[in-house]
Structure formats: structure tokens, C-alpha cells
């Protein structure tokens, strides 16, 4: 499945939970995750969206590591079947 389709499904699923899935652009700090997920009760995480079977680039992995070191959840989403599990983990605050 194409990245754009998976990303659209993520946005819709987050909205159903009462949250926001904001497109994230960080000028001057390239390759940050695609979306910031904001859920009720102050739950927040970053999601990198990829087409089925695609992997993050090295700089993306480095950015994920930087965020995780600071205590943020970062998820890589490459299959629509992962969406509900990711949202559940964000709601619980589980580390990934």
C-alpha cells in the first residue's frame, strides 16, 4: 500500500479517537517523523509513515533516536493494520 494511503488512514483513525495527526515539518532539521499525534489527556507521539515494507533512511533513524533519548514515543508505520496498536500504545504511554 502507498505511503499516502496509509497516512490518510492514520489521520482518520486518530480523529475518531478525538485526536489530531498533524503533519510535521521542521525547517533546518530534516528527516523528522511525518506526523505528530496528539491524543486526549495530553498523550503525544511521533509517527514515521512508510509504504508497505519500506524502511526509514539512516538520517530518519538518527532523528528517531534523538527523540527517543528525550523520552518521546516514535513509531514507524508501514501497514494499516498497525494503526490501532500504535494508537493504543500512545494512549497507554508505552515506550516503543
N, C-alpha and C positions, 0 to 999 in steps of 0.2 A: 504494500500500500504506500502511496506517496506521502511524503512528509506533510504537505499542506493539508491533506485529508485527515491525517492523524491529529494534527494541531487543531483543526476545526472541531473534531470530536472531543478533544481535551477541553477546549473553551466551553463547549456546550455542557459537558459533564460538570465542570466547575460551577457554572452558572446555576445548574439545577441544585447544587449544594448551597446556594446563596453566596457564592464567592466570585472573585474576579480572577481572570487569567490574562494578565497584562503583558503585551509584547514588550520585551526588554531590549533597549538599545543603549549602549554605553559608549559614546564617542570618546576616543582616546584610550579605550580599554577593550580591544577587540576580542571576539570569540566568547563573550559571556553567554550564559544559557538563554534560550529563546523566550521563555516565559517566566514571569514571577506569579506564583499562585498565592492569592490572599483569600483565606477562608475565615468564616465567622470564628469568634473567640480568639482573634489575634494569631491564627496559625498561618505560617508563611513558608514557602519553599521555592526553589528554582527548578525548572524543568527544561532539559535539552531535548528537543524533538528531532527524531531522525526517521528516514524512510525505513521500511522493514529491512532488518539485517544490517543496516549501515551503522558504523561506529564513529564516535567523536574523533576529531583531529587532535593531534598532540597538544596544541595550544588550548583547545577546549578542555581537555583533560587537566591541564595545568590550572586553568581558571576554576574548574570544579574543585580541585584540591585546595586552592586558596579559600574558596567559600566554605568548604567543609571544615578546614582548620579553624575557622571563625565561628563554628557551631551551626552553620546553616545546612539544611537538607538540600541535596541536589540529586535529581533523578534523571535518568536517560530513558526516554520513551520512544520505542521503535515498533510498538504493536498496540493497536487499540485495546486489546484485551488486558493491557497493563493499567489502563486509566483508573479504574475503580480501586485497584490495590494501591496505587500511588496516592490517590485522594484519601483513602483510609489511613495510610501511613502519615500523611501530612496532618490529618485531624488528630491522630494519636500523638504526634510529635516524635515518631520513631526515627532513629538515625538510619541513614541509608549508606 
